[in-house]
Amino acid sequence: MTKNHCYNLGLLFYDVAEKNSQHIALKYPSGKNFTYKELDNSSNQIARYLQQLGIEKGDVIGIFNNKTVAGYALMLACLKVGAVYANFDNTSPWLRVSKMLENCKPKVIFNDFNLSPFANEINQNLNFKIVNLHAEEFMVTCNNFDPTNLSETASIHGGDPAYIMFTSGSTGFPKGAVMSHNNVLNFISWGQATFSVTSSDVFTNVNPIYFDNSVFDFYTSLYSGACLVPFSSDVVADSVQLVKTVNAMACTIWFSVPSLLVYLLTTRALKTTDFSSLTRISFGGEGFPKTKLKQLFDLFGNRIKLFNVYGPTECTCICSSYVISDKDFDSLNELAPLGNIAPNFGYEILPVSDQDIKFGELGLTGPNVGLGYYNDEERSQIAFVQNPNKLYSERMYKTGDLVEKREDGYLYFRGRIGNQIKHMGYRIELEEIEAGINSLKYINESGVVYKKITADLGQIVAYVSVNRPKNESEIESDLRALLPLYMMPKKILVLEALPKNRNGKIDRNQLKEIN
């Protein structure tokens, strides 16, 4: 941060936009570019539109975000008036989206797509106001507003919430993690220092905007005067086109889940001459299989720095980083280390056994720990707790991740407590999948397990018993209407009855033995 008065994200963006007014902020593969001045002016006009609608500090705004300039400008507008934005997945089943909307009850829902997702369902069931960002009425109204900075932005303080990011919940009800302006300001400072970001950098935004990894893309780029390249889901799904676009746009910084990089490797879309402008590749959200990571390192390790990063949604996206080197491939049977916890974090290892105090659940403390779960005090109190090792008040987020601290000083991921997994870059509660399955009327009971294929890879397998004839393909078809693709089981097996333990509960250890 360059000025002492930048104690909220709105004021900081005014400062960045002023210093980089003619720099390209958003660079689209279609050829359209938008400068910082244009983006800043547009967000100011949308901010005044929000005020006209009666939006006040602390109100929630829902966004079906398609990565258009209006979508990004709306996020900035919310930050400038103190509204709390939440981006939603337009491809998720309605039942899941409706739970999120009912939880945060947005004052207005903005649509950034040509066709408004779930418009009929919202009007019939929830009756929220929907505004189309591309409707002529909206655009004409905004264009008539004053594009200069808003004086009201100064009233927002660092502890005010900035956004809500929804994650999987064990009860079948997604959790909305709330991040403050201070959380994100600290995150931006860390990102700039860790990745040596300058205004000359060009960031990829391959991550869906409703997904936690996009926090790094959006904030680290646009709050550094750098350029952000939005990638559509169609381009990301096409490995050849994705690589061609990264090359053509001369991107310098990449961040994604390992699965996307593995996809590029397995489809043979990458050559040593590709990614010629990239100098940093960062990946996180799940473990990167060492054999595939070595392929990536062999391709680019001599000229691109590879970062393994880790962090929960509840603590502003990333809390640690580690630079990959040759020595990490001495053993291919374990994941790369998580590295050191970021300087703006504290941490504790909560031992699972008195015999080993260097192995246990990772608890995070410090200025990046979020505000809790929106409208969910019960689950907030379970996850956000008092640090048991301190004699003064200090909030800690219990990650549920088991880690080990070794003699090299680094933390290593060793698994999950309970039934939460990392799969395809998403943090998933297996109970949420079970809740979806159990909502089908012909299901008697279900058990979902995560079967390891290798030390680094696994698949979701569901076991069910039914009360009328149903085959696996029929169940899968019905389940697709309830769960997003990344939560869909790889296999669904129908059993007469599910095995039980002595307490009468479903025995998931026995389920894992059934093929």
C-alpha positions in Angstrom: 0.0 0.0 0.0 1.3 3.4 -1.0 -0.7 5.8 1.2 -1.5 5.6 4.9 -5.2 6.5 4.2 -5.8 3.3 2.3 -7.5 1.4 5.1 -10.2 -0.1 2.9 -10.2 -1.7 -0.5 -12.2 1.1 -2.1 -9.7 3.8 -1.2 -6.8 1.6 -2.2 -8.3 1.0 -5.6 -8.8 4.8 -6.1 -5.1 5.2 -5.4 -4.0 2.3 -7.8 -6.3 3.6 -10.6 -5.0 7.1 -10.3 -1.4 6.0 -10.5 -2.0 3.5 -13.4 -4.9 5.3 -15.1 -3.7 4.5 -18.7 -2.4 1.0 -17.9 -4.5 -1.9 -19.2 -6.5 -3.4 -16.3 -8.6 -6.0 -18.2 -7.3 -7.5 -21.4 -9.7 -9.8 -23.2 -8.7 -12.5 -25.7 -11.3 -11.1 -28.0 -9.2 -8.0 -28.4 -11.1 -5.6 -26.1 -9.0 -3.8 -23.5 -10.1 -1.6 -20.5 -7.8 0.8 -18.8 -7.7 1.4 -15.0 -9.4 4.8 -15.6 -12.2 3.2 -17.5 -12.6 0.4 -14.9 -12.5 2.9 -12.0 -15.1 5.2 -13.7 -17.4 2.3 -14.5 -17.3 1.0 -10.9 -18.0 4.5 -9.6 -21.1 4.8 -11.8 -22.3 1.3 -10.7 -21.6 2.3 -7.1 -23.9 5.3 -7.5 -26.5 3.0 -9.1 -26.3 0.7 -6.0 -26.9 3.8 -3.8 -29.9 4.7 -5.9 -31.3 1.3 -5.2 -30.9 2.0 -1.4 -27.9 -0.3 -0.9 -26.1 0.5 2.3 -22.9 -0.6 4.0 -23.2 -4.3 5.1 -26.0 -5.2 2.6 -25.3 -8.3 0.5 -25.2 -8.2 -3.3 -25.4 -11.5 -5.3 -23.6 -11.8 -8.6 -23.9 -14.4 -11.4 -20.5 -13.3 -12.7 -19.4 -14.0 -16.3 -16.1 -12.1 -16.1 -17.2 -9.2 -18.2 -15.9 -5.7 -17.4 -19.3 -4.9 -15.8 -18.9 -8.0 -13.5 -15.5 -6.9 -12.3 -16.6 -3.3 -12.0 -19.6 -4.4 -9.9 -17.3 -6.2 -7.4 -15.3 -3.0 -7.1 -18.4 -0.9 -6.7 -19.6 -3.1 -3.8 -16.2 -2.5 -2.1 -16.6 1.3 -2.6 -20.0 1.5 -1.0 -19.4 -1.1 1.7 -21.7 -3.7 0.2 -20.7 -7.4 0.6 -20.6 -9.3 -2.7 -21.1 -13.0 -3.2 -20.4 -14.6 -6.6 -22.6 -17.6 -7.5 -22.0 -20.6 -9.8 -24.5 -20.4 -12.7 -23.8 -24.1 -13.5 -24.7 -25.5 -10.0 -28.0 -27.2 -9.4 -30.8 -24.8 -8.3 -31.3 -26.6 -5.0 -27.7 -25.8 -4.0 -27.8 -22.2 -5.2 -31.1 -21.6 -3.5 -29.6 -22.6 -0.1 -26.8 -20.0 -0.6 -29.3 -17.3 -1.6 -31.6 -18.1 1.4 -28.5 -18.0 3.7 -27.2 -14.5 2.6 -30.5 -13.0 1.3 -29.0 -10.5 -1.2 -30.8 -7.2 -1.5 -30.2 -7.4 -5.3 -29.0 -10.1 -7.6 -27.0 -9.0 -10.7 -26.8 -11.1 -13.8 -23.7 -11.0 -16.0 -24.8 -13.6 -18.5 -26.9 -13.3 -21.7 -29.6 -15.4 -20.1 -30.3 -14.9 -16.4 -29.5 -18.1 -14.5 -32.4 -19.4 -12.4 -34.5 -16.3 -13.1 -37.8 -18.3 -13.0 -36.8 -20.2 -9.9 -35.7 -17.0 -8.1 -38.9 -15.1 -9.1 -41.2 -18.0 -8.1 -39.5 -19.1 -4.9 -37.4 -16.3 -3.4 -38.6 -13.1 -5.1 -35.3 -11.3 -5.1 -34.8 -8.3 -7.4 -32.7 -9.3 -10.5 -30.8 -6.7 -12.5 -29.2 -7.5 -15.9 -25.8 -5.9 -16.2 -26.1 -5.8 -20.0 -29.7 -4.4 -20.2 -29.9 -1.1 -22.0 -31.8 0.5 -19.1 -29.1 -0.4 -16.6 -26.2 0.8 -18.9 -28.0 4.1 -19.8 -28.7 4.8 -16.1 -25.2 4.1 -15.0 -23.7 6.2 -17.9 -25.6 9.2 -16.6 -24.0 9.0 -13.1 -21.0 10.9 -12.0 -17.8 8.8 -12.7 -15.7 10.5 -10.0 -14.7 8.9 -6.7 -17.3 8.6 -4.0 -16.7 10.5 -0.7 -18.7 7.8 1.1 -16.0 5.2 0.6 -14.0 6.8 3.4 -16.6 5.6 6.0 -15.8 2.0 5.4 -13.3 0.6 8.0 -11.0 -2.4 7.7 -13.1 -4.6 9.8 -16.1 -4.3 7.5 -16.9 -7.4 5.4 -15.8 -7.3 1.8 -17.1 -10.6 0.3 -18.7 -14.0 1.0 -17.2 -17.1 -0.5 -19.4 -20.2 -0.2 -17.8 -23.6 0.5 -19.0 -27.1 1.0 -20.9 -27.9 4.2 -21.2 -31.2 6.1 -24.9 -30.9 6.7 -25.6 -30.4 3.0 -25.9 -26.7 3.5 -23.0 -24.6 2.0 -21.1 -22.3 4.3 -20.5 -18.7 3.4 -17.0 -17.6 4.6 -16.9 -13.9 5.2 -13.6 -11.9 4.5 -13.0 -8.4 5.7 -11.3 -5.5 4.0 -8.4 -5.9 6.4 -8.1 -9.6 5.5 -7.8 -8.8 1.8 -5.5 -5.8 2.3 -3.1 -8.1 4.2 -3.5 -10.8 1.5 -2.7 -8.3 -1.3 0.5 -7.1 0.5 1.6 -10.7 0.9 0.9 -11.6 -2.7 2.8 -8.6 -4.0 5.9 -9.5 -2.0 5.8 -13.3 -2.5 5.4 -13.2 -6.2 7.3 -9.9 -6.9 4.3 -8.4 -8.6 4.7 -5.2 -10.6 2.4 -3.2 -12.8 4.1 -4.9 -15.9 2.7 -8.3 -14.9 -0.1 -10.0 -16.8 -2.2 -12.4 -14.7 -4.3 -15.3 -15.9 -7.8 -15.5 -14.6 -8.5 -19.2 -15.5 -10.3 -19.8 -12.2 -14.1 -19.5 -11.9 -14.9 -16.2 -10.3 -17.1 -18.0 -7.7 -14.1 -20.2 -6.7 -11.6 -19.3 -3.9 -8.6 -19.3 -6.2 -10.0 -16.3 -8.1 -9.4 -14.1 -5.0 -5.7 -14.2 -5.9 -6.3 -13.4 -9.6 -8.6 -10.4 -8.9 -7.0 -8.7 -6.0 -3.3 -9.3 -6.6 -3.5 -8.1 -10.2 -6.0 -5.2 -10.0 -4.6 -3.8 -6.8 -1.0 -3.8 -8.2 -1.7 -1.9 -11.4 -1.1 -5.1 -13.3 -3.2 -6.6 -16.2 -5.8 -9.3 -15.7 -6.8 -11.6 -18.6 -10.2 -13.2 -18.1 -10.5 -16.7 -19.5 -13.9 -18.1 -20.4 -14.9 -21.6 -19.2 -15.0 -22.8 -22.8 -11.4 -21.8 -23.4 -10.3 -23.3 -20.1 -12.0 -26.6 -21.0 -10.0 -26.8 -24.3 -6.4 -27.6 -23.5 -5.0 -26.6 -26.9 -6.9 -23.3 -27.0 -6.0 -22.5 -23.4 -2.3 -22.8 -24.0 -2.6 -20.8 -27.3 -4.4 -18.0 -25.5 -1.9 -17.9 -22.6 0.9 -17.6 -25.2 -0.9 -15.0 -27.3 -1.8 -12.8 -24.3 1.8 -12.9 -23.0 0.7 -13.8 -19.5 3.4 -13.7 -16.8 1.7 -15.1 -13.8 -0.5 -18.3 -13.7 -2.5 -19.6 -10.7 -4.8 -22.6 -10.8 -5.6 -25.9 -9.2 -3.1 -28.7 -10.0 -5.8 -30.6 -11.9 -5.8 -28.0 -14.7 -2.1 -28.3 -15.1 -2.3 -32.1 -15.1 -5.0 -31.8 -17.8 -2.6 -29.8 -20.0 0.1 -32.4 -19.4 -2.0 -35.5 -20.0 -3.5 -34.0 -23.2 0.0 -33.2 -24.4 -1.0 -29.6 -24.9 2.3 -28.2 -23.5 5.7 -27.9 -25.2 8.9 -26.4 -23.9 8.3 -23.4 -26.2 4.9 -22.7 -24.7 4.3 -20.2 -21.8 7.2 -18.2 -23.1 6.2 -15.1 -21.1 5.3 -16.9 -17.9 7.8 -16.4 -15.1 5.7 -17.7 -12.2 3.3 -20.7 -12.1 1.4 -21.1 -8.8 -0.9 -24.0 -7.9 -3.0 -24.9 -4.9 -6.3 -26.2 -3.6 -5.2 -29.8 -3.8 -2.1 -32.0 -3.9 -0.1 -32.0 -7.1 0.9 -35.6 -8.0 4.7 -35.7 -7.9 5.1 -37.6 -11.2 3.0 -35.0 -13.0 4.7 -32.1 -11.1 8.1 -33.5 -12.3 6.8 -33.4 -15.9 5.9 -29.7 -15.5 9.2 -29.0 -13.8 11.2 -30.7 -16.5 9.3 -28.6 -19.1 9.7 -25.2 -17.5 11.7 -25.4 -14.3 14.8 -23.9 -15.9 13.0 -20.6 -16.6 9.7 -20.5 -14.6 9.5 -20.4 -10.8 6.9 -23.0 -9.6 5.0 -22.2 -6.4 3.1 -24.8 -4.3 0.6 -22.8 -2.2 -1.9 -23.7 0.5 -4.7 -22.0 2.3 -8.3 -22.3 3.3 -11.2 -20.2 2.0 -11.8 -19.0 5.6 -8.4 -17.4 5.8 -8.3 -15.4 2.5 -7.3 -17.9 -0.1 -3.6 -18.6 0.6 -1.5 -18.8 3.8 1.7 -20.5 2.7 4.0 -20.9 -0.3 6.9 -23.1 -1.3 9.2 -22.9 -4.4 9.7 -26.2 -6.1 13.3 -27.3 -6.8 15.2 -30.4 -8.0 15.5 -31.9 -4.5 11.7 -32.2 -4.3 11.9 -35.1 -6.7 14.3 -37.2 -4.7 11.1 -38.9 -3.5 8.0 -39.2 -5.7 5.8 -40.9 -3.0 4.7 -37.8 -1.2 3.4 -34.3 -1.9 5.6 -31.2 -2.0 5.8 -29.4 1.4 3.4 -26.6 2.2 6.4 -24.5 3.0 6.5 -21.8 5.6 3.4 -20.0 6.9 3.1 -16.5 5.4 4.6 -13.7 7.6 1.1 -12.2 8.2 -0.1 -15.4 9.7 0.5 -17.2 13.0 -0.2 -20.9 13.4 -0.4 -23.7 16.0 -0.2 -27.5 15.5 -2.9 -29.0 17.7 -1.5 -32.4 18.4 -3.7 -35.5 18.0 -1.3 -37.4 20.4 0.8 -36.3 23.3 3.6 -38.4 21.9 4.1 -36.2 18.8 3.6 -32.5 19.2 4.8 -31.8 15.7 1.9 -33.7 14.1 -1.7 -32.6 14.4 -4.4 -30.3 13.1 -3.3 -26.9 11.7 -4.8 -23.9 13.4 -4.3 -20.5 11.8 -4.2 -17.1 13.5 -3.4 -13.6 12.5 -4.9 -10.8 10.3 -6.0 -13.1 7.4 -8.3 -15.1 9.6 -11.8 -14.3 8.3 -14.9 -13.1 10.2 -16.7 -16.5 10.3 -19.6 -17.9 8.4 -22.4 -15.6 7.3 -25.6 -16.1 9.2 -24.3 -19.3 10.8 -23.2 -18.7 14.3 -23.2 -22.3 15.3 -20.7 -23.5 12.7 -18.7 -20.3 13.1 -18.2 -21.2 16.8 -17.0 -24.7 15.9 -14.4 -23.6 13.4 -13.3 -20.2 14.7 -12.1 -20.7 18.3 -9.9 -19.2 21.0 -6.3 -20.2 20.6 -5.9 -22.8 23.4 -2.2 -21.9 23.7 -2.6 -18.2 24.5 -3.6 -16.5 27.8 -5.2 -13.6 26.0 -7.9 -13.4 23.4 -6.8 -14.7 20.0 -9.1 -16.1 17.3 -8.0 -19.3 15.6 -9.4 -21.0 12.5 -9.2 -24.8 12.8 -8.4 -26.0 9.3 -9.3 -29.6 9.7 -6.0 -30.3 7.9 -3.4 -32.6 9.5 0.1 -31.4 9.1 3.6 -32.4 10.2 6.5 -30.1 10.9 9.8 -31.6 10.0 13.4 -30.9 10.8 13.7 -28.8 7.6 11.2 -26.3 9.2 8.5 -26.9 6.6 5.0 -28.1 7.1 3.8 -31.2 5.2 0.1 -32.0 4.6 -0.8 -35.4 6.1 -4.6 -35.7 5.5 -8.0 -34.5 6.8 -9.7 -34.8 10.1 -13.2 -36.2 9.6 -14.9 -36.5 6.3 -13.7 -33.4 4.5 -11.6 -33.9 1.4 -9.8 -31.8 -1.3 -10.8 -33.0 -4.7 -10.3 -31.3 -8.1 -9.2 -28.2 -6.2 -12.4 -28.0 -4.2 -12.9 -28.5 -0.5 -15.8 -30.9 -0.1 -17.7 -32.3 2.8 -18.6 -35.9 2.0 -21.7 -35.5 4.1 -22.9 -32.9 1.7 -22.8 -35.5 -1.1 -24.6 -37.9 1.2 -27.3 -35.3 1.9 -27.9 -34.9 -1.8 -28.1 -38.6 -2.4 -30.4 -39.1 0.6 -32.8 -36.5 -0.7 -33.7 -38.9 -3.5 -37.0 -40.6 -2.4 -35.9 -44.1 -3.5 -32.7 -44.1 -1.4 -32.8 -45.9 1.9 -29.3 -44.9 3.0 -26.0 -43.9 1.6 -22.3 -43.8 2.4 -19.7 -41.8 0.5 -16.0 -42.5 0.8 -12.9 -41.1 -0.8 -10.7 -43.9 -2.1 -7.0 -43.2 -2.6 -5.7 -44.3 -6.0 -2.1 -43.1 -5.2 -0.7 -41.0 -2.5 -1.8 -37.9 -4.5 -5.0 -38.9 -6.3 -8.3 -40.3 -5.3 -11.9 -40.7 -6.3 -15.3 -40.2 -4.7 -17.3 -43.5 -4.5 -20.9 -43.7 -3.3 -22.7 -46.8 -1.8 -26.4 -46.8 -1.6 -29.4 -49.1 -0.8 -32.7 -48.5 -2.5 -36.4 -49.1 -1.8 -37.3 -49.7 -5.4 -35.3 -50.9 -8.4 -32.8 -48.3 -9.6 -29.5 -48.8 -11.4 -26.4 -46.8 -11.1 -26.9 -44.8 -14.3 -30.4 -43.7 -13.2 -29.1 -42.6 -9.8 -26.3 -40.7 -11.4 -28.7 -38.9 -13.7 -30.9 -37.8 -10.8 -27.9 -36.8 -8.7 -26.6 -34.5 -11.4 -29.6 -32.3 -10.8 -28.5 -31.9 -7.1 -24.7 -31.7 -7.1 -22.1 -29.7 -9.1 -19.9 -31.8 -11.3 -16.9 -31.7 -9.0 -18.9 -33.4 -6.2 -20.3 -36.2 -8.4 -19.1 -39.6 -7.4 -16.9 -41.4 -9.8 -18.7 -44.6 -9.0 -22.2 -45.4 -7.5 -22.6 -48.9 -6.2 -26.1 -50.3 -5.2 -26.0 -52.7 -2.2 -28.7 -54.6 -0.5 -27.6 -53.0 2.8 -24.7 -50.9 3.9 -22.3 -52.4 6.5 -22.6 -51.1 10.1 -20.3 -50.9 13.0 -21.1 -51.9 16.6 -22.8 -48.6 17.2 -25.2 -49.2 14.3 -23.5 -46.5 12.2 -22.5 -47.0 8.6 -19.0 -48.5 8.6 -17.0 -46.5 6.0 -13.9 -48.5 6.6 -15.8 -51.6 5.4 -17.2 -49.6 2.4 -13.7 -48.8 1.3 -13.0 -52.5 0.9 -15.9 -53.0 -1.5 -15.1 -52.6 -5.2 
